Amino acid sequence: MKNFKYIITGLLLSSLFISCSEDFLEYEPEGVLSNENVATAENAESLVIAAYAGIANDDMIGPLTNMWVYGSVRSDDSYKGGGGRGDVGEVDRYEQYYLTVPDQGEFMAPRTWTNYYKAISRINFALRVINDIPDEEYDLKTTRQAELMFLRAHCHFMLKRIFKKIPYITENLTQDEVADTGNDLPNQELWDMIAIDFLFAYNNLPQSQSEVGRANRNAAAAYLAKTRLYQAYEQNENHQVVNINTAMLQEVIDYANEVTGSLEPDYGNNFLVEFENGPESIWAAQFSIDDGTRVGRVSFVTGLNSPHGTGLYGCCGFHLASQNMVNAFKTDANGLPLLDSFNDSDILNNVQEDGTVSVPSSLTVDPRLDHTVGVPGRPFKYRNTVNEQGDMIYKFSWARDPGVYGFFGNMKEQQAPDCSCYVKEGPFVGTSRNVIFIRYADVLLFKAEALIQLDRYDEALPLINEVRTRAAASTQKPVDAGASDIYNVGLYDSFPSKEVAWKALKFERRLEFGMEGPRFFDLVRWGEAEETLNAYLEEEKTKRDFLANAVFTAGRDEYYPIPQREIDFTGGLYVQNPGY
């Protein structure tokens, strides 16, 4: 964590290393330490820091922070990319919605399951230690308990979005009770357990903390709004939305009203290391560099995704914007998105002899395009050069396999290669830039969504327009780097109906958070995954042969299968999701 102490004694660290075997949920340090001989305020502080580190201990093949695999590639936002379908084939199967073949070993979803429950184990161990410290010996006891419960809720929330049926593990369970804890809680009851932890944090944390990166009441309020929003769309066992809970929607509004913050003046600031922990960042995983270790505590979770075919970066050309995503940024003469017709024609796909893309004089786009997508002929990361290292205009040649995946890149995940935050480890790239879980723009659109579903769409109008106003003001960075000014963003004058407001809200979320990972989870929450994704595939198959056999199966593909090894290890206590 930035500004946190990183010194944790070897003795304490030895108590935190957890086996990668299937019994990680039953982990209890034995023979080295007990709760009693570490139950001091000093040790507790180190254990809390270790718990924070655990929620970001992810990697390229077991993501915890950036959801590009689970939320972007599985949606209509992006393609897997890389060196053909066989390159990290697990992700290809996710993109094809071919999930009935068990994952092999520790790749992707099973590893994410393991990594999150390792983090939960750290959190629960720290809670058990802190619970044993007398109140008078630890002034920060309640605050640290609240932080840990926030972290635990965050981990379970992320797991639930991916797998739906998960065991909820708390610090007061014995090893035998953990072994008897199944994953078949009713859906709403599981959401309530997550909310209870966030509510404890909300009621017991200060509004802000002096150390950057610690959970606070503001983040807890935002996460409660997010949790209740997901919970409001009540699903049956086959993942169909059968009811929208209006009481939950009102809670979304109430908690969103408690969140303080503001939008960054320029949209691009959210994706640059020099602006991290700014006014829009409500809750983020913290990373660091130059901390005395060989490569620092940088994030390699997107290490596969830097542009290929350039000496500026390294490997491997994954996570490429889909044509559908690029088309979504088109605007009409009034600067409004084409809610129903955006995909009727393709833009920026006419490659010239020099490898750049021609831009029709009549084309206008939302500037968030140039903050989200690498487009040949346009500046990358708001640069046209990097010192003496080379040209930073995005090139067709940067695409690793354009015949399969096209040539549009990803922008938000990358930093300029001369950034002091940048680390190259072999061919892979890592940076110390935070990964933001909730932005203030999220909170505005959470509230707008709830208002629209409650038929109060007139109240949602200024919230959506606030996000669009910031988008309209976010042109200077690409223009200063040499991008042609093809931008036009307007505001909605009114919403004539709930239907129009609902379309506008959903489209705004896609534009605002394009390729950041929430898209697939939004579609599942709304109960629109099958309709939207199969329509996307039907059109995209005419452009990308690798999708020829892809099909989304409702009642199955909304969630990943529970890793079979977990079902086997529990002797069948864990139940599988439907369709597998």
C-alpha positions as CSV (number, residue, x, y, z in Angstrom):
1,M,0.0,0.0,0.0
2,K,1.4,3.4,-0.8
3,N,2.5,5.3,2.3
4,F,2.1,2.1,4.4
5,K,4.9,0.4,6.3
6,Y,6.1,-2.6,4.3
7,I,8.2,-4.0,7.1
8,I,6.7,-7.3,8.3
9,T,8.9,-9.5,10.4
10,G,10.0,-12.8,9.0
11,L,8.2,-14.5,11.9
12,L,4.9,-12.9,10.9
13,L,5.4,-13.6,7.3
14,S,5.9,-17.3,8.0
15,S,2.5,-17.4,9.5
16,L,0.9,-16.0,6.4
17,F,2.2,-18.2,3.6
18,I,-0.6,-20.4,2.6
19,S,-0.4,-23.7,0.6
20,C,-1.7,-23.6,-3.0
21,S,-3.4,-27.0,-2.3
22,E,-7.2,-27.3,-2.2
23,D,-7.3,-27.1,1.6
24,F,-6.5,-23.4,1.8
25,L,-9.9,-22.6,3.3
26,E,-9.0,-24.7,6.3
27,Y,-5.6,-23.0,6.8
28,E,-4.7,-22.3,10.4
29,P,-1.0,-21.6,11.3
30,E,0.2,-24.3,13.6
31,G,3.6,-25.0,15.2
32,V,4.9,-21.5,14.6
33,L,2.5,-19.0,15.9
34,S,-0.8,-18.9,17.7
35,N,-3.4,-16.1,18.1
36,E,-2.2,-15.6,21.6
37,N,1.5,-15.0,21.0
38,V,0.9,-12.6,18.1
39,A,-2.0,-10.7,19.7
40,T,-0.3,-7.3,20.1
41,A,-1.1,-4.0,18.5
42,E,2.2,-3.9,16.6
43,N,1.8,-7.3,15.1
44,A,-1.8,-6.6,14.3
45,E,-0.8,-3.6,12.2
46,S,1.5,-5.7,10.2
47,L,-1.1,-8.4,9.7
48,V,-3.6,-5.8,8.4
49,I,-1.1,-4.5,5.9
50,A,-0.5,-8.1,4.8
51,A,-4.2,-8.5,4.3
52,Y,-4.3,-5.4,2.1
53,A,-1.5,-6.9,0.0
54,G,-3.5,-10.1,-0.4
55,I,-6.3,-8.5,-2.3
56,A,-3.9,-7.5,-5.0
57,N,-1.6,-10.6,-5.1
58,D,-2.8,-11.4,-8.6
59,D,-1.0,-12.3,-11.8
60,M,-1.5,-12.7,-15.5
61,I,-3.1,-16.2,-15.0
62,G,-5.1,-15.6,-11.9
63,P,-6.5,-12.0,-12.0
64,L,-7.9,-10.4,-8.8
65,T,-7.9,-6.7,-9.8
66,N,-8.1,-5.9,-13.5
67,M,-11.1,-7.9,-14.9
68,W,-10.1,-7.8,-18.6
69,V,-10.5,-11.5,-19.0
70,Y,-13.7,-12.0,-17.1
71,G,-15.5,-8.8,-17.8
72,S,-14.2,-7.4,-21.1
73,V,-13.2,-10.3,-23.3
74,R,-16.4,-12.2,-22.4
75,S,-18.5,-9.1,-23.4
76,D,-18.8,-7.2,-26.6
77,D,-16.0,-4.8,-25.6
78,S,-13.0,-6.8,-26.8
79,Y,-11.2,-9.8,-28.3
80,K,-8.7,-12.0,-26.5
81,G,-5.9,-11.1,-28.9
82,G,-2.4,-12.5,-28.7
83,G,-0.8,-15.0,-31.1
84,G,-3.9,-16.8,-32.3
85,R,-6.6,-18.8,-30.6
86,G,-4.2,-21.3,-29.0
87,D,-2.3,-18.6,-27.2
88,V,-3.6,-18.9,-23.6
89,G,-6.3,-21.1,-24.9
90,E,-8.3,-20.9,-21.6
91,V,-9.2,-17.3,-22.5
92,D,-10.2,-18.3,-26.0
93,R,-12.7,-20.8,-24.5
94,Y,-14.1,-18.1,-22.2
95,E,-14.5,-15.8,-25.3
96,Q,-16.3,-18.6,-27.2
97,Y,-18.5,-19.4,-24.1
98,Y,-17.2,-22.9,-24.3
99,L,-16.9,-23.4,-20.6
100,T,-17.9,-27.1,-20.3
101,V,-14.3,-28.3,-20.7
102,P,-12.7,-28.3,-17.2
103,D,-9.9,-25.7,-16.7
104,Q,-6.4,-27.3,-16.5
105,G,-4.4,-26.8,-13.4
106,E,-4.2,-23.3,-12.0
107,F,-4.9,-21.2,-15.1
108,M,-7.4,-18.3,-14.9
109,A,-10.7,-18.9,-13.1
110,P,-9.5,-21.7,-10.8
111,R,-6.5,-19.7,-9.9
112,T,-8.6,-16.6,-9.2
113,W,-10.7,-18.7,-6.9
114,T,-7.6,-19.8,-5.1
115,N,-6.1,-16.3,-4.9
116,Y,-9.2,-14.8,-3.5
117,Y,-9.6,-17.4,-0.8
118,K,-5.9,-17.0,0.1
119,A,-6.6,-13.3,0.6
120,I,-9.7,-14.2,2.7
121,S,-7.6,-16.5,4.8
122,R,-5.1,-13.7,5.5
123,I,-8.0,-11.4,6.4
124,N,-9.6,-13.9,8.8
125,F,-6.4,-14.7,10.5
126,A,-5.8,-11.0,11.1
127,L,-9.3,-10.7,12.5
128,R,-8.8,-13.6,14.9
129,V,-5.6,-12.0,16.2
130,I,-7.2,-8.5,16.6
131,N,-10.3,-9.9,18.2
132,D,-8.1,-11.3,21.0
133,I,-6.4,-8.0,21.8
134,P,-8.0,-6.1,24.7
135,D,-9.6,-2.9,23.7
136,E,-7.5,-0.8,26.1
137,E,-4.3,-2.1,24.4
138,Y,-5.2,-1.3,20.9
139,D,-6.7,2.2,20.2
140,L,-7.3,1.3,16.5
141,K,-8.9,-2.1,17.2
142,T,-12.4,-1.3,15.8
143,T,-11.1,0.7,12.9
144,R,-8.8,-2.2,11.8
145,Q,-11.6,-4.7,12.3
146,A,-13.8,-2.6,10.0
147,E,-11.1,-2.4,7.4
148,L,-10.6,-6.1,7.4
149,M,-14.3,-6.8,7.1
150,F,-14.4,-4.3,4.2
151,L,-11.6,-6.3,2.5
152,R,-13.4,-9.6,3.2
153,A,-16.6,-8.3,1.7
154,H,-14.7,-7.0,-1.4
155,C,-13.2,-10.5,-2.0
156,H,-16.5,-12.3,-1.6
157,F,-18.2,-9.7,-3.9
158,M,-15.6,-10.2,-6.6
159,L,-15.9,-14.0,-6.3
160,K,-19.7,-13.9,-6.4
161,R,-19.8,-11.9,-9.6
162,I,-17.6,-14.5,-11.3
163,F,-18.9,-17.8,-9.8
164,K,-22.3,-16.9,-8.1
165,K,-22.3,-19.9,-5.8
166,I,-19.5,-19.4,-3.3
167,P,-18.8,-20.3,0.4
168,Y,-18.8,-17.3,2.7
169,I,-15.9,-17.8,5.2
170,T,-15.6,-15.7,8.3
171,E,-13.1,-15.6,11.1
172,N,-15.3,-17.2,13.8
173,L,-15.6,-20.5,11.9
174,T,-13.6,-23.4,13.3
175,Q,-11.7,-25.7,10.9
176,D,-14.5,-28.3,11.1
177,E,-17.1,-25.6,10.5
178,V,-15.2,-24.4,7.4
179,A,-15.1,-27.9,6.1
180,D,-18.9,-28.1,6.5
181,T,-19.6,-24.8,4.9
182,G,-21.2,-25.2,1.5
183,N,-21.7,-22.9,-1.4
184,D,-25.4,-23.2,-1.8
185,L,-26.7,-20.3,0.2
186,P,-29.8,-18.6,-1.4
187,N,-28.7,-15.8,-3.7
188,Q,-30.2,-13.0,-1.7
189,E,-28.9,-14.4,1.6
190,L,-25.3,-14.4,0.2
191,W,-25.7,-10.8,-1.0
192,D,-26.8,-9.9,2.5
193,M,-23.7,-11.5,4.1
194,I,-21.5,-9.4,1.9
195,A,-23.6,-6.3,2.8
196,I,-23.3,-7.0,6.5
197,D,-19.5,-6.8,6.3
198,F,-19.6,-3.6,4.3
199,L,-22.2,-2.2,6.7
200,F,-19.9,-2.9,9.7
201,A,-17.2,-1.0,7.8
202,Y,-19.6,1.9,7.0
203,N,-20.6,2.2,10.6
204,N,-17.1,2.0,12.1
205,L,-14.7,3.6,9.7
206,P,-13.8,7.3,9.5
207,Q,-14.9,9.3,6.5
208,S,-11.3,9.5,5.4
209,Q,-7.9,8.1,6.6
210,S,-4.5,9.7,6.7
211,E,-2.8,6.8,5.0
212,V,-3.7,6.6,1.3
213,G,-5.2,3.3,0.3
214,R,-6.9,2.3,3.5
215,A,-10.7,1.6,3.4
216,N,-12.8,4.4,4.8
217,R,-16.5,5.1,5.3
218,N,-16.7,6.8,1.9
219,A,-15.6,3.6,0.1
220,A,-17.9,1.5,2.2
221,A,-20.9,3.7,1.3
222,A,-19.9,3.3,-2.4
223,Y,-19.5,-0.4,-2.1
224,L,-22.9,-0.7,-0.3
225,A,-24.5,1.1,-3.2
226,K,-22.8,-1.2,-5.6
227,T,-23.8,-4.3,-3.6
228,R,-27.4,-3.3,-3.3
229,L,-27.6,-2.5,-7.0
230,Y,-26.5,-6.0,-7.9
231,Q,-28.8,-7.5,-5.3
232,A,-31.8,-5.5,-6.6
233,Y,-31.9,-7.6,-9.7
234,E,-33.2,-10.8,-8.2
235,Q,-32.2,-13.9,-10.1
236,N,-33.6,-17.4,-10.1
237,E,-31.5,-20.6,-10.1
238,N,-31.1,-20.3,-13.9
239,H,-29.7,-16.7,-13.6
240,Q,-32.8,-15.1,-15.0
241,V,-33.8,-11.7,-13.5
242,V,-37.3,-12.4,-12.1
243,N,-37.8,-9.2,-10.0
244,I,-36.3,-5.8,-9.4
245,N,-36.3,-5.0,-5.7
246,T,-37.4,-1.4,-5.3
247,A,-36.4,-1.2,-1.6
248,M,-32.8,-2.2,-2.6
249,L,-32.8,0.5,-5.3
250,Q,-33.7,3.1,-2.7
251,E,-30.8,1.9,-0.6
252,V,-28.5,2.4,-3.7
253,I,-29.7,6.0,-3.9
254,D,-29.3,6.6,-0.1
255,Y,-25.7,5.2,0.0
256,A,-24.7,6.9,-3.2
257,N,-25.8,10.2,-1.6
258,E,-23.3,9.6,1.2
259,V,-20.4,9.3,-1.1
260,T,-18.1,12.4,-1.4
261,G,-15.9,12.9,-4.4
262,S,-15.8,14.5,-7.8
263,L,-14.9,13.6,-11.4
264,E,-11.4,14.2,-12.6
265,P,-11.5,17.3,-14.9
266,D,-10.0,15.2,-17.7
267,Y,-11.2,11.7,-18.2
268,G,-7.7,10.5,-19.1
269,N,-6.4,11.4,-15.7
270,N,-8.0,8.2,-14.3
271,F,-5.5,6.1,-16.3
272,L,-2.3,7.9,-15.6
273,V,-0.1,7.2,-12.7
274,E,0.6,10.8,-11.8
275,F,-3.1,11.3,-11.0
276,E,-3.8,8.2,-9.0
277,N,-5.6,8.5,-5.7
278,G,-7.3,11.6,-7.0
279,P,-10.8,12.9,-6.3
280,E,-12.5,10.3,-8.6
281,S,-10.8,7.2,-7.1
282,I,-13.1,5.9,-4.3
283,W,-11.5,2.5,-3.8
284,A,-8.4,1.1,-5.5
285,A,-5.7,-1.5,-5.2
286,Q,-2.4,0.2,-4.4
287,F,0.9,-0.7,-6.1
288,S,4.4,0.7,-5.6
289,I,7.9,0.8,-7.2
290,D,11.4,1.6,-6.0
291,D,10.6,0.0,-2.6
292,G,13.9,-1.8,-2.2
293,T,12.8,-5.0,-3.9
294,R,14.0,-6.1,-7.4
295,V,10.9,-5.0,-9.4
296,G,8.8,-3.4,-6.7
297,R,5.2,-4.3,-6.0
298,V,3.9,-3.6,-9.5
299,S,0.9,-5.1,-11.2
300,F,1.6,-7.6,-13.9
301,V,-2.0,-8.6,-14.3
302,T,-2.1,-6.9,-17.7
303,G,1.4,-8.0,-18.6
304,L,0.2,-9.8,-21.7
305,N,-1.6,-6.7,-23.0
306,S,1.0,-4.2,-24.2
307,P,1.3,-3.4,-27.9
308,H,3.2,-6.0,-29.9
309,G,5.6,-5.4,-32.8
310,T,7.2,-2.4,-31.3
311,G,10.5,-2.0,-29.5
312,L,8.8,0.5,-27.1
313,Y,6.9,-2.3,-25.3
314,G,7.2,-6.1,-25.3
315,C,4.8,-8.9,-25.4
316,C,2.0,-9.9,-26.2
317,G,-0.8,-8.0,-27.9
318,F,-3.8,-9.3,-25.9
319,H,-7.0,-7.5,-25.0
320,L,-7.9,-5.8,-28.3
321,A,-11.0,-3.6,-28.8
322,S,-13.7,-5.1,-30.8
323,Q,-15.1,-3.4,-33.9
324,N,-18.4,-3.2,-32.0
325,M,-16.7,-1.3,-29.1
326,V,-15.1,1.1,-31.5
327,N,-18.4,1.7,-33.3
328,A,-20.1,2.6,-30.0
329,F,-18.1,5.8,-29.8
330,K,-19.8,7.3,-32.9
331,T,-21.9,10.4,-32.2
332,D,-24.7,12.1,-34.2
333,A,-24.8,15.8,-35.2
334,N,-25.9,16.7,-31.7
335,G,-23.1,14.9,-30.1
336,L,-25.3,12.1,-28.8
337,P,-24.6,8.4,-29.0
338,L,-26.4,6.3,-31.6
339,L,-28.3,4.2,-29.1
340,D,-29.9,1.9,-31.7
341,S,-27.9,2.3,-34.9
342,F,-24.2,2.6,-33.7
343,N,-23.3,-0.8,-35.2
344,D,-25.0,-0.3,-38.6
345,S,-21.6,0.6,-40.1
346,D,-18.0,0.2,-39.1
347,I,-15.7,3.1,-38.5
348,L,-11.9,3.4,-38.5
349,N,-11.4,0.1,-40.3
350,N,-10.1,1.4,-43.6
351,V,-6.4,0.8,-43.5
352,Q,-4.2,2.8,-45.8
353,E,-1.0,1.7,-47.6
354,D,1.1,3.3,-44.9
355,G,-0.7,1.2,-42.2
356,T,-2.8,4.1,-40.8
357,V,-6.5,4.3,-40.8
358,S,-8.4,6.9,-42.8
359,V,-10.9,9.1,-40.9
360,P,-13.9,10.3,-42.9
361,S,-14.5,14.0,-42.8
362,S,-18.1,13.5,-41.6
363,L,-17.1,11.3,-38.7
364,T,-17.6,12.6,-35.1
365,V,-16.8,10.5,-32.0
366,D,-16.9,10.7,-28.3
367,P,-13.4,11.6,-27.1
368,R,-13.4,8.6,-24.7
369,L,-12.5,6.6,-27.9
370,D,-8.9,8.0,-27.8
371,H,-8.7,7.4,-24.1
372,T,-9.8,3.7,-24.5
373,V,-8.7,2.3,-27.8
374,G,-5.4,2.3,-29.7
375,V,-6.3,3.4,-33.3
376,P,-3.6,3.3,-36.1
377,G,-2.5,6.8,-37.0
378,R,-3.6,8.4,-33.7
379,P,-1.3,9.1,-30.7
380,F,-0.9,6.4,-28.1
381,K,-1.0,7.5,-24.4
382,Y,-1.2,11.1,-25.4
383,R,2.3,11.0,-26.9
384,N,3.7,11.2,-30.4
385,T,7.2,10.4,-29.3
386,V,9.0,9.0,-26.2
387,N,12.2,10.8,-25.7
388,E,14.6,9.2,-28.2
389,Q,13.0,5.8,-28.0
390,G,10.7,6.1,-30.9
391,D,7.4,7.1,-32.5
392,M,4.3,6.8,-30.3
393,I,1.8,7.0,-33.1
394,Y,-0.2,3.8,-32.9
395,K,0.5,1.6,-35.9
396,F,-1.1,-1.2,-37.8
397,S,2.1,-3.2,-37.3
398,W,1.6,-3.1,-33.6
399,A,-1.1,-5.7,-34.0
400,R,0.2,-9.2,-33.4
401,D,-2.3,-11.1,-35.4
402,P,-4.5,-8.7,-37.3
403,G,-5.8,-11.4,-39.6
404,V,-7.5,-13.0,-36.7
405,Y,-8.2,-10.2,-34.2
406,G,-8.0,-7.0,-36.1
407,F,-5.7,-4.1,-35.2
408,F,-7.4,-1.9,-32.5
409,G,-5.5,-1.9,-29.2
410,N,-6.2,-1.1,-25.6
411,M,-5.2,2.2,-24.0
412,K,-6.3,2.5,-20.4
413,E,-4.1,-0.3,-19.1
414,Q,-0.9,1.1,-20.6
415,Q,1.6,3.7,-19.4
416,A,4.2,5.4,-21.6
417,P,7.4,3.3,-21.7
418,D,9.4,6.1,-20.2
419,C,7.1,6.3,-17.1
420,S,8.9,6.0,-13.8
421,C,6.1,3.5,-12.9
422,Y,7.0,1.1,-15.6
423,V,8.8,-2.2,-15.2
424,K,9.8,-4.7,-17.9
425,E,10.4,-8.2,-16.6
426,G,11.5,-10.3,-19.6
427,P,8.9,-9.7,-22.3
428,F,6.2,-8.7,-19.8
429,V,5.2,-5.3,-18.6
430,G,4.1,-4.2,-15.1
431,T,3.4,-0.8,-13.7
432,S,2.8,0.7,-10.2
433,R,-0.4,2.4,-11.3
434,N,-3.3,1.6,-9.1
435,V,-6.2,-0.5,-10.3
436,I,-9.4,1.3,-9.4
437,F,-12.4,-0.8,-8.3
438,I,-14.9,2.1,-7.9
439,R,-14.7,5.5,-9.4
440,Y,-16.9,8.5,-8.6
441,A,-18.4,8.1,-12.1
442,D,-19.5,4.7,-11.0
443,V,-21.4,6.2,-8.1
444,L,-23.1,8.7,-10.2
445,L,-24.3,6.1,-12.7
446,F,-25.2,3.6,-9.9
447,K,-27.6,6.3,-8.6
448,A,-28.9,7.2,-12.1
449,E,-29.6,3.5,-12.7
450,A,-31.6,3.1,-9.5
451,L,-33.5,6.3,-10.2
452,I,-34.5,5.2,-13.7
453,Q,-35.6,1.8,-12.5
454,L,-37.8,3.6,-10.0
455,D,-39.4,5.7,-12.8
456,R,-37.6,8.8,-11.6
457,Y,-35.7,9.2,-14.8
458,D,-35.9,13.0,-14.8
459,E,-33.7,12.9,-11.7
460,A,-31.2,10.7,-13.5
461,L,-30.8,13.1,-16.4
462,P,-28.3,15.6,-14.6
463,L,-26.2,12.7,-13.4
464,I,-25.7,11.2,-16.8
465,N,-25.1,14.7,-18.2
466,E,-22.5,15.3,-15.6
467,V,-20.5,12.3,-16.8
468,R,-21.0,13.4,-20.5
469,T,-19.9,17.0,-19.6
470,R,-16.6,15.7,-18.3
471,A,-16.2,13.6,-21.5
472,A,-16.7,16.6,-23.7
473,A,-14.0,18.4,-21.7
474,S,-11.5,15.6,-22.2
475,T,-10.1,16.4,-25.7
476,Q,-6.9,18.3,-24.9
477,K,-4.5,15.4,-24.2
478,P,-5.0,13.6,-27.5
479,V,-5.2,16.9,-29.5
480,D,-2.0,18.2,-28.0
481,A,-0.3,14.9,-29.0
482,G,-1.5,15.4,-32.6
483,A,-4.8,13.7,-32.9
484,S,-7.2,15.2,-35.4
485,D,-10.1,16.8,-33.5
486,I,-13.1,14.7,-34.6
487,Y,-14.9,15.0,-31.3
488,N,-18.5,16.0,-30.6
489,V,-20.2,15.3,-27.3
490,G,-23.6,16.8,-26.5
491,L,-25.9,16.6,-23.5
492,Y,-29.4,15.1,-23.3
493,D,-32.1,17.8,-23.2
494,S,-34.6,15.4,-21.6
495,F,-35.6,11.8,-21.5
496,P,-39.1,11.4,-23.1
497,S,-39.6,8.0,-21.5
498,K,-38.2,5.5,-19.1
499,E,-37.2,3.3,-22.1
500,V,-35.0,6.1,-23.6
501,A,-33.5,6.9,-20.2
502,W,-32.7,3.2,-19.7
503,K,-31.0,2.9,-23.1
504,A,-29.0,6.1,-22.4
505,L,-27.9,4.8,-19.0
506,K,-26.7,1.5,-20.3
507,F,-24.9,3.1,-23.2
508,E,-23.2,5.6,-20.9
509,R,-21.9,2.9,-18.7
510,R,-20.4,1.2,-21.7
511,L,-18.7,4.3,-23.0
512,E,-17.5,5.4,-19.6
513,F,-16.1,2.1,-18.5
514,G,-15.1,0.6,-21.9
515,M,-12.6,-2.2,-21.6
516,E,-12.2,-1.6,-17.8
517,G,-14.1,-4.9,-17.1
518,P,-17.6,-4.2,-15.8
519,R,-19.4,-4.7,-19.1
520,F,-20.1,-8.5,-18.9
521,F,-21.2,-8.2,-15.2
522,D,-23.5,-5.3,-16.1
523,L,-25.2,-7.4,-18.8
524,V,-25.7,-10.3,-16.4
525,R,-27.0,-8.0,-13.7
526,W,-29.6,-6.6,-16.1
527,G,-30.6,-10.0,-17.4
528,E,-29.5,-9.0,-20.9
529,A,-26.4,-11.1,-21.5
530,E,-27.9,-13.7,-23.9
531,E,-29.8,-11.2,-26.0
532,T,-26.9,-8.7,-26.3
533,L,-24.1,-11.1,-26.7
534,N,-25.7,-13.4,-29.2
535,A,-26.7,-10.4,-31.3
536,Y,-23.1,-9.1,-31.0
537,L,-21.7,-12.5,-32.1
538,E,-24.1,-12.8,-35.1
539,E,-22.7,-9.6,-36.5
540,E,-19.1,-10.0,-35.4
541,K,-18.9,-13.4,-37.0
542,T,-19.1,-11.7,-40.4
543,K,-15.9,-9.8,-39.5
544,R,-13.9,-12.2,-37.3
545,D,-13.8,-15.9,-38.4
546,F,-12.5,-17.1,-35.0
547,L,-16.0,-16.4,-33.6
548,A,-17.7,-18.6,-36.1
549,N,-18.9,-21.2,-33.5
550,A,-19.2,-18.9,-30.5
551,V,-22.6,-18.9,-28.8
552,F,-23.8,-17.7,-25.4
553,T,-26.0,-20.2,-23.6
554,A,-28.5,-18.7,-21.2
555,G,-28.8,-20.3,-17.8
556,R,-25.1,-21.4,-17.9
557,D,-22.7,-18.9,-19.3
558,E,-23.6,-16.0,-16.9
559,Y,-21.2,-17.6,-14.4
560,Y,-18.1,-19.7,-14.5
561,P,-18.2,-23.3,-13.3
562,I,-17.2,-24.0,-9.7
563,P,-13.7,-25.5,-10.1
564,Q,-14.1,-29.2,-10.2
565,R,-11.2,-29.8,-7.9
566,E,-13.1,-27.9,-5.2
567,I,-16.2,-30.1,-5.6
568,D,-14.0,-33.2,-5.5
569,F,-12.1,-32.0,-2.5
570,T,-15.2,-31.3,-0.5
571,G,-16.7,-34.7,-1.4
572,G,-19.5,-33.1,-3.3
573,L,-20.4,-30.6,-0.6
574,Y,-20.0,-27.8,-3.1
575,V,-22.7,-27.8,-5.8
576,Q,-22.0,-27.0,-9.4
577,N,-23.6,-24.1,-11.2
578,P,-26.4,-25.1,-13.6
579,G,-25.5,-26.3,-17.1
580,Y,-22.1,-27.8,-16.2
